Amino acid sequence: MYTGLGKLSIQSEKWRSGVVMFLNVKFCYEIQHFWLSWHLVC
């Protein structure tokens, strides 16, 4: 039982870090896109 829980926690930890990385990339992309469009307009 303990080993199963350990595996699950490790998997969720990997999944969480992956989600965080994806959000960071998306956030950076959104900021760059917004900044570029704003710069082109002005």
Secondary structure, 3 states (H helix, E strand, C coil): CHHHHHHHHHHHHHHHHHHHHHHHHHHHHHHHHHHHHHHHHC
